[in-house]
Amino acid sequence: MPEVRGQLLPVYVMADESMSMNDCIGELNTGLASLHEALMAEPMAAAKVRFSVLGFSDDVIVRLHLADLRRENQLPELFSRGATSYSAAFAALLHHIPQDVASLKRDQFQVHRPAVFFLSDGQPSDDGSWQEPHRRLTDRGTTRAAPNIIACGIGDAEPGTILAVATHQDFAFVAIEGAQVGPAIAKFCTALTKSIVASGRSLTTGNPELVVDRPEGFRMAIDVI
C-alpha cells in the first residue's frame, strides 16, 4: 500500500458577493489578506490546510482552489455583483468538494472532513429552492465527503436561515443586532484565522479536530429570538 504523504484539512470560504456587500467587500478582502499573513507565520499549521475561496451571487466564481497558502504570494480579491443565490453556493460545493477530496486522496493524502466557512449579509434571493442542494451536500449518506458548515450572518441575515445553513447549532453565528457590517466582517476573518490555525495545529498532534472560534461581537444563532 502506498505510503500516506500526510494529513490535510480542506477549507472553503464561501463568501457573499451580492451587491449588498458593495460597501464592505474591501473589509472582507483585507481580512482574507490578514488571514494569509497569519498562516504564513504558522507554516506547520498551514501545511495541513488546502484553502479555497469561492464568491457567490447569481452564480459562483472560484477565486482560489485548494491552495497551499505557503506557496501563494497573495490571495485573490472578491467583488460585489448580482443577487444572493444560496442554491448556486451549495450546488457549487456539491460539485467541487467530492472531486477535491478524491483528488487529494489520489495524491496519497489522508483527508479530514472538509470545513466550509459560509458568510452572508442577507436573505437568499432564491428562498425555497436552496434547501435541496444543501440537504444533498450535508447528507453523509448521499455525499461521503459532506462538509461541516460554519455559518456566519451579518447585516440583514436572519438567525433562522443561518441556523439552517450550519451543520450544527454550535456552528451558527450572527452579528449582534446593530453591529456595523464592516467591523463584523473583520471579526469574522479574525475568528476564521484562529480556527484554521488551531485546526491545522491539531493535525500535527495526533488528536485532529475542527476548532470553531466564535467571532467577537457575534452570538449563537440558536440564542436569538
MDAnalysis code that builds the backbone (N, CA, C; Angstrom):
import MDAnalysis as mda
import numpy as np

u = mda.Universe.empty(675, n_residues=225, atom_resindex=np.repeat(np.arange(225), 3), trajectory=True)
u.add_TopologyAttr("name", ["N", "CA", "C"] * 225)
u.add_TopologyAttr("resid", np.arange(1, 226))
u.add_TopologyAttr("resname", ["MET", "PRO", "GLU", "VAL", "ARG", "GLY", "GLN", "LEU", "LEU", "PRO", "VAL", "TYR", "VAL", "MET", "ALA", "ASP", "GLU", "SER", "MET", "SER", "MET", "ASN", "ASP", "CYS", "ILE", "GLY", "GLU", "LEU", "ASN", "THR", "GLY", "LEU", "ALA", "SER", "LEU", "HIS", "GLU", "ALA", "LEU", "MET", "ALA", "GLU", "PRO", "MET", "ALA", "ALA", "ALA", "LYS", "VAL", "ARG", "PHE", "SER", "VAL", "LEU", "GLY", "PHE", "SER", "ASP", "ASP", "VAL", "ILE", "VAL", "ARG", "LEU", "HIS", "LEU", "ALA", "ASP", "LEU", "ARG", "ARG", "GLU", "ASN", "GLN", "LEU", "PRO", "GLU", "LEU", "PHE", "SER", "ARG", "GLY", "ALA", "THR", "SER", "TYR", "SER", "ALA", "ALA", "PHE", "ALA", "ALA", "LEU", "LEU", "HIS", "HIS", "ILE", "PRO", "GLN", "ASP", "VAL", "ALA", "SER", "LEU", "LYS", "ARG", "ASP", "GLN", "PHE", "GLN", "VAL", "HIS", "ARG", "PRO", "ALA", "VAL", "PHE", "PHE", "LEU", "SER", "ASP", "GLY", "GLN", "PRO", "SER", "ASP", "ASP", "GLY", "SER", "TRP", "GLN", "GLU", "PRO", "HIS", "ARG", "ARG", "LEU", "THR", "ASP", "ARG", "GLY", "THR", "THR", "ARG", "ALA", "ALA", "PRO", "ASN", "ILE", "ILE", "ALA", "CYS", "GLY", "ILE", "GLY", "ASP", "ALA", "GLU", "PRO", "GLY", "THR", "ILE", "LEU", "ALA", "VAL", "ALA", "THR", "HIS", "GLN", "ASP", "PHE", "ALA", "PHE", "VAL", "ALA", "ILE", "GLU", "GLY", "ALA", "GLN", "VAL", "GLY", "PRO", "ALA", "ILE", "ALA", "LYS", "PHE", "CYS", "THR", "ALA", "LEU", "THR", "LYS", "SER", "ILE", "VAL", "ALA", "SER", "GLY", "ARG", "SER", "LEU", "THR", "THR", "GLY", "ASN", "PRO", "GLU", "LEU", "VAL", "VAL", "ASP", "ARG", "PRO", "GLU", "GLY", "PHE", "ARG", "MET", "ALA", "ILE", "ASP", "VAL", "ILE"])
u.atoms.positions = np.array([
    [0.847, -1.193, 0.000],
    [0.000, 0.000, 0.000],
    [0.886, 1.249, 0.000],
    [0.583, 2.222, -0.875],
    [1.406, 3.436, -0.926],
    [1.419, 4.153, 0.419],
    [2.538, 4.764, 0.726],
    [2.679, 5.481, 1.989],
    [1.886, 6.778, 1.952],
    [1.204, 7.072, 3.062],
    [0.441, 8.315, 3.168],
    [1.410, 9.491, 3.278],
    [1.194, 10.518, 2.459],
    [2.097, 11.673, 2.438],
    [1.848, 12.624, 3.596],
    [0.668, 12.565, 4.175],
    [0.343, 13.469, 5.271],
    [-1.152, 13.641, 5.409],
    [-1.553, 14.426, 6.395],
    [-2.958, 14.693, 6.644],
    [-3.307, 16.110, 6.179],
    [-4.514, 16.252, 5.609],
    [-4.936, 17.554, 5.116],
    [-6.378, 17.852, 5.529],
    [-6.636, 19.127, 5.772],
    [-7.983, 19.620, 6.027],
    [-8.347, 20.588, 4.901],
    [-9.275, 20.214, 4.034],
    [-9.732, 21.176, 3.016],
    [-10.645, 22.216, 3.664],
    [-10.347, 23.492, 3.441],
    [-11.132, 24.589, 3.994],
    [-11.659, 25.431, 2.836],
    [-12.963, 25.700, 2.884],
    [-13.613, 26.509, 1.855],
    [-14.234, 27.739, 2.505],
    [-13.904, 28.913, 1.997],
    [-14.613, 30.133, 2.380],
    [-15.619, 30.418, 1.269],
    [-16.897, 30.352, 1.621],
    [-17.968, 30.669, 0.677],
    [-18.524, 32.033, 1.069],
    [-18.153, 33.055, 0.314],
    [-18.424, 34.438, 0.700],
    [-19.464, 35.084, -0.205],
    [-20.385, 35.772, 0.411],
    [-21.432, 36.508, -0.289],
    [-20.803, 37.660, -1.087],
    [-21.033, 37.650, -2.397],
    [-20.554, 38.728, -3.268],
    [-21.708, 39.534, -3.859],
    [-22.882, 39.470, -3.240],
    [-24.027, 40.200, -3.770],
    [-23.802, 41.703, -3.674],
    [-24.646, 42.464, -4.379],
    [-24.469, 43.914, -4.431],
    [-24.595, 44.563, -3.055],
    [-25.316, 43.920, -2.136],
    [-25.453, 44.487, -0.798],
    [-24.130, 44.493, -0.037],
    [-23.149, 43.759, -0.534],
    [-21.826, 43.723, 0.086],
    [-20.907, 44.821, -0.460],
    [-21.412, 45.631, -1.362],
    [-20.557, 46.576, -2.087],
    [-19.754, 47.493, -1.168],
    [-20.393, 47.992, -0.108],
    [-19.719, 48.965, 0.752],
    [-18.717, 48.334, 1.719],
    [-18.734, 47.011, 1.833],
    [-17.858, 46.372, 2.821],
    [-17.006, 45.248, 2.250],
    [-17.022, 45.073, 0.920],
    [-16.223, 43.999, 0.328],
    [-14.736, 44.237, 0.557],
    [-14.354, 45.525, 0.700],
    [-12.953, 45.839, 0.978],
    [-12.501, 45.275, 2.306],
    [-13.375, 45.340, 3.326],
    [-13.032, 44.777, 4.638],
    [-12.838, 43.272, 4.549],
    [-13.659, 42.619, 3.720],
    [-13.515, 41.177, 3.559],
    [-12.193, 40.839, 2.884],
    [-11.835, 41.567, 1.845],
    [-10.556, 41.318, 1.180],
    [-9.379, 41.594, 2.110],
    [-9.486, 42.642, 2.910],
    [-8.431, 42.946, 3.876],
    [-8.320, 41.840, 4.916],
    [-9.467, 41.328, 5.361],
    [-9.453, 40.251, 6.343],
    [-8.831, 38.978, 5.812],
    [-9.123, 38.653, 4.560],
    [-8.525, 37.461, 3.964],
    [-7.021, 37.630, 3.766],
    [-6.602, 38.844, 3.446],
    [-5.166, 39.104, 3.328],
    [-4.483, 38.928, 4.680],
    [-5.148, 39.358, 5.745],
    [-4.595, 39.178, 7.092],
    [-4.526, 37.707, 7.462],
    [-5.540, 36.951, 7.048],
    [-5.515, 35.504, 7.283],
    [-4.303, 34.875, 6.601],
    [-4.068, 35.268, 5.352],
    [-2.927, 34.745, 4.612],
    [-1.626, 35.053, 5.338],
    [-1.495, 36.285, 5.812],
    [-0.283, 36.691, 6.525],
    [-0.100, 35.864, 7.803],
    [-1.192, 35.636, 8.520],
    [-1.115, 34.854, 9.760],
    [-0.724, 33.408, 9.484],
    [-1.269, 32.835, 8.418],
    [-0.924, 31.446, 8.075],
    [0.521, 31.333, 7.622],
    [1.052, 32.353, 6.975],
    [2.450, 32.338, 6.570],
    [3.366, 32.283, 7.793],
    [2.887, 32.825, 8.918],
    [3.668, 32.802, 10.154],
    [3.466, 31.501, 10.930],
    [2.595, 30.621, 10.421],
    [2.317, 29.329, 11.060],
    [2.517, 28.219, 10.028],
    [3.745, 28.024, 9.546],
    [3.945, 27.112, 8.419],
    [3.537, 25.672, 8.703],
    [3.690, 25.205, 9.932],
    [3.306, 23.821, 10.231],
    [1.799, 23.641, 10.145],
    [1.048, 24.630, 10.666],
    [-0.411, 24.575, 10.560],
    [-0.851, 24.769, 9.113],
    [-0.236, 25.710, 8.415],
    [-0.598, 25.994, 7.027],
    [-0.369, 24.780, 6.133],
    [0.648, 23.989, 6.455],
    [0.962, 22.817, 5.641],
    [-0.154, 21.781, 5.672],
    [-1.000, 21.830, 6.687],
    [-2.068, 20.850, 6.851],
    [-3.378, 21.285, 6.217],
    [-3.403, 22.466, 5.635],
    [-4.638, 23.038, 5.100],
    [-4.526, 23.235, 3.593],
    [-5.608, 22.937, 2.893],
    [-5.742, 23.330, 1.493],
    [-6.933, 24.271, 1.423],
    [-6.702, 25.461, 0.919],
    [-7.604, 26.588, 1.105],
    [-8.246, 27.007, -0.207],
    [-9.567, 27.118, -0.192],
    [-10.310, 27.576, -1.371],
    [-11.184, 28.764, -0.985],
    [-11.322, 29.701, -1.903],
    [-12.205, 30.847, -1.718],
    [-13.171, 30.890, -2.891],
    [-14.457, 30.897, -2.582],
    [-15.498, 30.961, -3.592],
    [-16.417, 32.134, -3.267],
    [-16.744, 32.921, -4.281],
    [-17.671, 34.030, -4.115],
    [-18.982, 33.703, -4.789],
    [-20.095, 33.941, -4.084],
    [-21.387, 33.623, -4.684],
    [-22.279, 34.857, -4.769],
    [-23.011, 34.925, -5.855],
    [-24.073, 35.915, -6.028],
    [-25.147, 35.220, -6.866],
    [-25.316, 35.613, -8.151],
    [-26.208, 34.852, -9.036],
    [-25.601, 33.490, -9.374],
    [-24.275, 33.439, -9.375],
    [-23.547, 32.206, -9.621],
    [-22.347, 32.185, -8.677],
    [-21.469, 31.234, -8.881],
    [-20.296, 31.086, -8.018],
    [-19.042, 31.203, -8.863],
    [-18.101, 31.999, -8.376],
    [-16.784, 32.102, -9.011],
    [-15.755, 31.563, -8.029],
    [-14.961, 30.612, -8.500],
    [-13.882, 30.075, -7.669],
    [-12.709, 31.037, -7.764],
    [-12.439, 31.720, -6.673],
    [-11.363, 32.713, -6.644],
    [-10.011, 32.069, -6.319],
    [-10.042, 30.984, -5.560],
    [-8.820, 30.267, -5.184],
    [-9.198, 28.819, -4.954],
    [-8.361, 27.883, -5.434],
    [-8.745, 26.471, -5.399],
    [-7.656, 25.615, -4.768],
    [-7.979, 24.974, -3.662],
    [-7.100, 24.009, -2.992],
    [-5.659, 24.505, -2.895],
    [-5.494, 25.708, -2.431],
    [-4.166, 26.312, -2.387],
    [-3.420, 25.942, -1.114],
    [-2.145, 25.697, -1.258],
    [-1.225, 25.645, -0.127],
    [-0.777, 27.090, 0.085],
    [-1.284, 27.714, 1.149],
    [-1.076, 29.150, 1.321],
    [0.389, 29.528, 1.508],
    [1.224, 28.569, 1.828],
    [2.654, 28.863, 1.944],
    [3.251, 29.199, 0.581],
    [2.554, 28.799, -0.469],
    [3.074, 28.989, -1.825],
    [2.339, 30.083, -2.595],
    [1.464, 30.818, -1.917],
    [0.716, 31.895, -2.554],
    [1.322, 33.242, -2.163],
    [1.563, 34.083, -3.138],
    [2.087, 35.415, -2.849],
    [1.014, 36.327, -2.270],
    [-0.210, 36.185, -2.744],
    [-1.322, 36.948, -2.215],
    [-2.622, 36.242, -2.596],
    [-3.697, 36.596, -1.887],
    [-4.983, 35.992, -2.179],
    [-5.738, 36.848, -3.200],
    [-6.557, 36.216, -4.024],
    [-7.348, 36.974, -4.991],
    [-8.423, 37.792, -4.285],
    [-8.921, 38.822, -4.947],
    [-9.942, 39.674, -4.353],
    [-11.345, 39.190, -4.710],
    [-12.292, 39.502, -3.817],
    [-13.705, 39.280, -4.062],
    [-14.312, 40.591, -4.570],
    [-15.422, 40.488, -5.329],
    [-16.073, 41.673, -5.890],
    [-17.588, 41.547, -5.728],
    [-18.246, 42.656, -5.399],
    [-19.693, 42.626, -5.251],
    [-20.362, 42.637, -6.614],
    [-21.430, 41.833, -6.731],
    [-22.113, 41.676, -8.017],
    [-23.409, 40.900, -7.782],
    [-24.451, 41.219, -8.459],
    [-25.626, 40.368, -8.532],
    [-26.422, 40.169, -7.254],
    [-27.181, 39.060, -7.230],
    [-28.111, 38.732, -6.157],
    [-27.459, 37.784, -5.151],
    [-28.274, 37.020, -4.427],
    [-27.755, 36.192, -3.325],
    [-28.298, 34.779, -3.458],
    [-27.767, 34.010, -4.381],
    [-28.272, 32.665, -4.650],
    [-27.596, 31.629, -3.760],
    [-28.292, 31.229, -2.709],
    [-27.785, 30.152, -1.873],
    [-27.746, 28.834, -2.656],
    [-28.696, 28.653, -3.574],
    [-28.702, 27.428, -4.389],
    [-27.403, 27.283, -5.159],
    [-26.949, 28.381, -5.761],
    [-25.696, 28.344, -6.510],
    [-24.532, 27.993, -5.588],
    [-24.546, 28.565, -4.377],
    [-23.456, 28.308, -3.430],
    [-23.364, 26.830, -3.083],
    [-24.490, 26.226, -2.726],
    [-24.440, 24.834, -2.278],
    [-24.275, 23.859, -3.436],
    [-24.816, 24.202, -4.605],
    [-24.594, 23.357, -5.784],
    [-23.117, 23.337, -6.163],
    [-22.453, 24.484, -6.048],
    [-21.022, 24.543, -6.370],
    [-20.209, 23.693, -5.397],
    [-20.529, 23.786, -4.122],
    [-19.822, 22.963, -3.136],
    [-20.086, 21.487, -3.375],
    [-21.317, 21.164, -3.733],
    [-21.668, 19.771, -4.014],
    [-20.883, 19.244, -5.214],
    [-20.555, 20.120, -6.141],
    [-19.755, 19.739, -7.307],
    [-18.274, 19.616, -6.954],
    [-17.748, 20.608, -6.253],
    [-16.299, 20.682, -6.053],
    [-15.784, 19.769, -4.939],
    [-16.467, 19.698, -3.821],
    [-15.893, 19.012, -2.663],
    [-15.611, 17.537, -2.927],
    [-16.557, 16.743, -3.451],
    [-16.215, 15.337, -3.707],
    [-15.046, 15.172, -4.670],
    [-14.984, 16.019, -5.710],
    [-13.877, 15.945, -6.657],
    [-12.556, 16.311, -5.991],
    [-12.588, 17.338, -5.159],
    [-11.365, 17.789, -4.489],
    [-10.839, 16.725, -3.535],
    [-11.733, 16.144, -2.746],
    [-11.312, 15.109, -1.793],
    [-10.737, 13.914, -2.540],
    [-11.392, 13.507, -3.614],
    [-10.883, 12.381, -4.407],
    [-9.506, 12.692, -4.976],
    [-9.310, 13.925, -5.438],
    [-8.016, 14.321, -5.998],
    [-6.915, 14.272, -4.946],
    [-7.188, 14.772, -3.759],
    [-6.192, 14.753, -2.684],
    [-5.864, 13.324, -2.265],
    [-6.866, 12.477, -2.250],
    [-6.627, 11.071, -1.900],
    [-5.777, 10.377, -2.956],
    [-6.020, 10.713, -4.218],
    [-5.187, 10.137, -5.279],
    [-3.738, 10.550, -5.126],
    [-3.524, 11.719, -4.523],
    [-2.167, 12.195, -4.271],
    [-1.595, 11.641, -2.971],
    [-2.286, 10.631, -2.411],
    [-1.805, 9.890, -1.231],
    [-1.867, 10.687, 0.076],
    [-2.834, 11.606, 0.167],
    [-3.055, 12.302, 1.428],
    [-4.219, 11.664, 2.182],
    [-4.123, 11.684, 3.501],
    [-5.270, 11.355, 4.328],
    [-6.076, 12.648, 4.496],
    [-7.344, 12.601, 4.119],
    [-8.153, 13.820, 4.066],
    [-9.187, 13.811, 5.182],
    [-9.203, 14.874, 5.953],
    [-10.205, 15.040, 7.001],
    [-11.445, 15.722, 6.424],
    [-12.544, 15.591, 7.135],
    [-13.806, 16.129, 6.635],
    [-13.666, 17.621, 6.364],
    [-14.032, 18.071, 5.155],
    [-13.862, 19.478, 4.809],
    [-14.663, 20.402, 5.727],
    [-14.177, 21.629, 5.840],
    [-14.856, 22.668, 6.608],
    [-15.205, 23.818, 5.665],
    [-16.457, 24.237, 5.699],
    [-16.921, 25.368, 4.906],
    [-17.264, 26.507, 5.859],
    [-16.664, 27.671, 5.632],
    [-16.996, 28.878, 6.384],
    [-17.847, 29.753, 5.461],
    [-19.121, 29.842, 5.799],
    [-20.122, 30.499, 4.960],
    [-20.452, 31.859, 5.563],
    [-20.349, 32.919, 4.756],
    [-20.631, 34.272, 5.222],
    [-21.640, 34.936, 4.300],
    [-22.728, 35.457, 4.897],
    [-23.734, 36.168, 4.101],
    [-24.269, 37.354, 4.894],
    [-24.635, 38.414, 4.144],
    [-25.159, 39.608, 4.796],
    [-26.651, 39.793, 4.549],
    [-27.327, 38.764, 4.013],
    [-28.750, 38.933, 3.738],
    [-29.456, 37.616, 3.521],
    [-30.731, 37.722, 3.210],
    [-31.541, 36.541, 2.942],
    [-31.315, 36.051, 1.510],
    [-31.473, 34.754, 1.275],
    [-31.286, 34.221, -0.082],
    [-32.335, 34.786, -1.037],
    [-31.895, 35.144, -2.235],
    [-32.822, 35.624, -3.255],
    [-33.604, 34.475, -3.868],
    [-33.194, 33.240, -3.590],
    [-33.870, 32.044, -4.110],
    [-34.483, 31.256, -2.962],
    [-35.057, 31.953, -2.011],
    [-35.644, 31.298, -0.849],
    [-36.648, 30.235, -1.295],
    [-36.480, 29.031, -0.751],
    [-37.380, 27.939, -1.087],
    [-36.773, 26.901, -1.999],
    [-35.670, 27.236, -2.682],
    [-35.068, 26.262, -3.604],
    [-33.672, 25.824, -3.182],
    [-33.066, 26.507, -2.209],
    [-31.692, 26.180, -1.846],
    [-31.591, 24.987, -0.897],
    [-32.711, 24.645, -0.254],
    [-32.637, 23.589, 0.753],
    [-32.262, 22.226, 0.174],
    [-32.683, 21.946, -1.058],
    [-32.394, 20.636, -1.630],
    [-30.895, 20.435, -1.921],
    [-30.221, 21.351, -2.617],
    [-28.766, 21.141, -2.771],
    [-28.031, 21.177, -1.438],
    [-28.519, 21.954, -0.487],
    [-27.907, 21.958, 0.850],
    [-28.081, 20.604, 1.513],
    [-29.272, 20.020, 1.398],
    [-29.521, 18.710, 2.009],
    [-28.612, 17.651, 1.401],
    [-28.486, 17.649, 0.079],
    [-27.643, 16.671, -0.599],
    [-26.175, 16.866, -0.211],
    [-25.750, 18.116, -0.090],
    [-24.367, 18.412, 0.282],
    [-24.035, 17.905, 1.672],
    [-24.947, 18.059, 2.610],
    [-24.655, 17.776, 4.022],
    [-25.071, 16.384, 4.472],
    [-25.784, 15.656, 3.632],
    [-26.214, 14.296, 3.971],
    [-25.046, 13.340, 3.727],
    [-24.516, 12.785, 4.799],
    [-23.332, 11.927, 4.665],
    [-23.643, 10.600, 3.984],
    [-24.917, 10.247, 3.916],
    [-25.298, 9.069, 3.156],
    [-25.282, 9.321, 1.663],
    [-25.541, 10.557, 1.276],
    [-25.541, 10.954, -0.138],
    [-24.165, 11.412, -0.593],
    [-23.529, 12.234, 0.231],
    [-22.212, 12.799, -0.095],
    [-21.225, 12.350, 0.973],
    [-20.383, 11.401, 0.627],
    [-19.459, 10.840, 1.613],
    [-18.552, 11.904, 2.215],
    [-18.169, 12.877, 1.416],
    [-17.283, 13.949, 1.884],
    [-18.068, 15.154, 2.384],
    [-19.302, 14.944, 2.822],
    [-20.145, 16.044, 3.293],
    [-19.389, 16.898, 4.306],
    [-19.371, 18.217, 4.099],
    [-18.557, 19.080, 4.953],
    [-19.263, 19.475, 6.245],
    [-18.473, 19.927, 7.202],
    [-19.002, 20.705, 8.306],
    [-19.154, 22.141, 7.802],
    [-20.307, 22.748, 8.043],
    [-20.537, 24.121, 7.599],
    [-20.662, 25.029, 8.812],
    [-19.782, 26.015, 8.880],
    [-19.838, 27.053, 9.902],
    [-20.430, 28.282, 9.220],
    [-21.598, 28.714, 9.681],
    [-22.319, 29.800, 9.007],
    [-22.322, 31.048, 9.875],
    [-22.003, 32.178, 9.256],
    [-21.996, 33.466, 9.954],
    [-22.867, 34.451, 9.193],
    [-23.792, 35.074, 9.910],
    [-24.680, 36.048, 9.312],
    [-24.385, 37.447, 9.815],
    [-24.367, 38.395, 8.899],
    [-24.167, 39.803, 9.240],
    [-25.271, 40.597, 8.561],
    [-25.378, 41.885, 8.885],
    [-26.358, 42.728, 8.210],
    [-27.773, 42.222, 8.371],
    [-28.443, 41.959, 7.236],
    [-29.847, 41.552, 7.246],
    [-30.047, 40.044, 7.284],
    [-28.989, 39.279, 7.461],
    [-29.140, 37.819, 7.546],
    [-29.965, 37.459, 8.778],
    [-30.925, 36.554, 8.602],
    [-31.800, 36.166, 9.696],
    [-31.231, 34.956, 10.439],
    [-31.301, 34.959, 11.771],
    [-30.743, 33.855, 12.556],
    [-31.279, 32.489, 12.145],
    [-32.576, 32.400, 11.848],
    [-33.143, 31.109, 11.469],
    [-32.530, 30.550, 10.203],
    [-32.244, 31.425, 9.245],
    [-31.623, 30.984, 7.998],
    [-30.192, 30.519, 8.239],
    [-29.444, 31.286, 9.013],
    [-28.057, 30.915, 9.312],
    [-28.019, 29.598, 10.079],
    [-28.959, 29.411, 10.981],
    [-29.035, 28.158, 11.733],
    [-29.325, 26.989, 10.805],
    [-30.160, 27.200, 9.785],
    [-30.484, 26.140, 8.831],
    [-29.301, 25.807, 7.931],
    [-28.446, 26.782, 7.672],
    [-27.276, 26.556, 6.816],
    [-26.205, 25.760, 7.552],
    [-25.957, 26.080, 8.819],
    [-24.908, 25.413, 9.601],
    [-25.265, 23.947, 9.822],
    [-24.246, 23.117, 9.900],
    [-24.483, 21.689, 10.104],
    [-24.616, 21.319, 11.572],
    [-24.413, 22.257, 12.461],
    [-24.622, 22.048, 13.896],
    [-24.965, 23.388, 14.508],
    [-25.849, 23.387, 15.488],
    [-26.260, 24.666, 16.067],
    [-25.094, 25.432, 16.679],
    [-24.050, 24.716, 17.086],
    [-22.870, 25.385, 17.634],
    [-21.998, 26.003, 16.552],
    [-22.351, 25.788, 15.280],
    [-21.594, 26.336, 14.161],
    [-22.321, 27.508, 13.499],
    [-23.359, 28.041, 14.146],
    [-24.169, 29.102, 13.547],
    [-24.068, 30.366, 14.386],
    [-23.622, 31.463, 13.764],
    [-23.401, 32.714, 14.483],
    [-23.998, 33.886, 13.711],
    [-24.515, 34.855, 14.440],
    [-24.998, 36.087, 13.816],
    [-24.411, 37.271, 14.571],
    [-24.138, 38.330, 13.824],
    [-23.607, 39.542, 14.447],
    [-24.649, 40.131, 15.383],
    [-24.195, 40.688, 16.480],
    [-25.089, 41.325, 17.435],
    [-25.869, 42.431, 16.733],
    [-27.153, 42.516, 17.044],
    [-28.026, 43.486, 16.391],
    [-27.458, 44.905, 16.505],
    [-27.446, 45.592, 15.384],
    [-26.946, 46.958, 15.353],
    [-25.466, 47.071, 15.033],
    [-24.784, 45.931, 14.961],
    [-23.352, 45.962, 14.664],
    [-23.121, 46.432, 13.231],
    [-22.096, 47.232, 13.037],
    [-21.741, 47.679, 11.698],
    [-21.162, 46.508, 10.908],
    [-21.502, 46.452, 9.631],
    [-21.144, 45.293, 8.818],
    [-19.632, 45.191, 8.620],
    [-18.968, 46.313, 8.336],
    [-17.527, 46.270, 8.094],
    [-16.743, 45.681, 9.253],
    [-16.889, 46.222, 10.469],
    [-16.199, 45.630, 11.623],
    [-16.603, 44.184, 11.888],
    [-17.867, 43.842, 11.613],
    [-18.302, 42.454, 11.817],
    [-17.556, 41.508, 10.879],
    [-17.331, 41.946, 9.643],
    [-16.573, 41.133, 8.691],
    [-15.137, 40.954, 9.182],
    [-14.549, 42.016, 9.690],
    [-13.183, 41.925, 10.205],
    [-13.102, 40.902, 11.335],
    [-14.105, 40.893, 12.208],
    [-14.117, 39.942, 13.326],
    [-14.350, 38.520, 12.836],
    [-15.163, 38.377, 11.794],
    [-15.342, 37.067, 11.178],
    [-14.003, 36.536, 10.667],
    [-13.249, 37.378, 9.989],
    [-11.960, 36.958, 9.427],
    [-10.960, 36.616, 10.532],
    [-11.002, 37.361, 11.636],
    [-10.121, 37.046, 12.761],
    [-10.450, 35.681, 13.336],
    [-11.746, 35.402, 13.520],
    [-12.158, 34.100, 14.050],
    [-11.826, 32.981, 13.071],
    [-12.006, 33.236, 11.782],
    [-11.657, 32.254, 10.754],
    [-10.177, 31.903, 10.833],
    [-9.345, 32.918, 10.985],
    [-7.904, 32.696, 11.094],
    [-7.571, 31.830, 12.301],
    [-8.131, 32.171, 13.459],
    [-7.875, 31.395, 14.673],
    [-8.319, 29.956, 14.507],
    [-9.469, 29.753, 13.880],
    [-9.992, 28.408, 13.691],
    [-9.095, 27.579, 12.786],
    [-8.643, 28.182, 11.689],
    [-7.801, 27.438, 10.755],
    [-6.452, 27.111, 11.379],
    [-5.852, 28.076, 12.071],
    [-4.561, 27.823, 12.716],
    [-4.691, 26.716, 13.758],
    [-5.719, 26.799, 14.610],
    [-5.886, 25.793, 15.664],
    [-6.201, 24.421, 15.076],
    [-7.037, 24.387, 14.037],
    [-7.367, 23.101, 13.409],
    [-6.146, 22.507, 12.719],
    [-5.372, 23.351, 12.039],
    [-4.149, 22.869, 11.395],
    [-3.146, 22.351, 12.399],
    [-2.993, 23.051, 13.510],
    [-2.088, 22.581, 14.559],
    [-2.521, 21.224, 15.094],
    [-3.831, 21.028, 15.237],
    [-4.329, 19.773, 15.817],
    [-3.966, 18.580, 14.948],
    [-3.820, 18.797, 13.636],
    [-3.471, 17.697, 12.747],
    [-2.028, 17.247, 12.929],
    [-1.231, 18.052, 13.628],
    [0.167, 17.681, 13.867],
    [0.340, 16.975, 15.213],
    [-0.747, 16.858, 15.992],
    [-0.636, 16.352, 17.362],
    [-1.081, 14.912, 17.528],
    [-1.723, 14.346, 16.512],
    [-2.287, 13.013, 16.671],
    [-3.681, 13.046, 17.251],
    [-4.212, 14.240, 17.515],
    [-5.568, 14.390, 18.038],
    [-6.298, 15.425, 17.183],
    [-6.538, 15.102, 15.906],
    [-7.099, 16.091, 14.989],
    [-8.532, 16.461, 15.339],
    [-8.845, 17.739, 15.223],
    [-10.206, 18.207, 15.470],
    [-10.433, 19.507, 14.716],
    [-11.702, 19.754, 14.389],
    [-12.084, 21.026, 13.812],
    [-12.351, 21.990, 14.953],
    [-11.587, 23.053, 15.000],
    [-11.749, 24.066, 16.047],
    [-12.544, 25.225, 15.456],
    [-13.672, 25.542, 16.074],
    [-14.529, 26.627, 15.607],
    [-14.502, 27.737, 16.646],
    [-14.029, 28.898, 16.241],
    [-13.885, 30.039, 17.138],
    [-15.030, 31.018, 16.884],
    [-15.829, 31.305, 17.906],
    [-16.936, 32.255, 17.734],
    [-16.379, 33.657, 17.546],
    [-16.787, 34.342, 16.479],
    [-16.276, 35.693, 16.261],
    [-16.695, 36.640, 17.389],
    [-15.800, 37.513, 17.780],
    [-16.135, 38.549, 18.748],
    [-17.250, 39.421, 18.166],
    [-18.227, 39.764, 19.011],
    [-19.335, 40.581, 18.542],
    [-20.421, 39.795, 17.864],
    [-20.323, 38.471, 17.871],
    [-21.366, 37.599, 17.336],
    [-21.983, 36.794, 18.484],
    [-23.201, 36.375, 18.281],
    [-23.828, 35.458, 19.219],
    [-24.287, 34.218, 18.463],
    [-24.543, 33.164, 19.201],
    [-25.001, 31.949, 18.558],
    [-26.400, 32.169, 18.014],
    [-26.646, 31.723, 16.785],
    [-27.936, 31.950, 16.138],
    [-29.073, 31.296, 16.907],
    [-28.794, 30.185, 17.565],
    [-29.825, 29.468, 18.310],
    [-30.357, 30.295, 19.478],
    [-29.549, 31.261, 19.939],
    [-29.938, 32.062, 21.098],
    [-30.747, 33.308, 20.742],
    [-30.871, 33.615, 19.451],
    [-31.560, 34.826, 19.040],
    [-33.037, 34.509, 18.837],
    [-33.905, 35.247, 19.532],
    [-35.348, 35.011, 19.430],
    [-36.066, 36.296, 19.051],
])
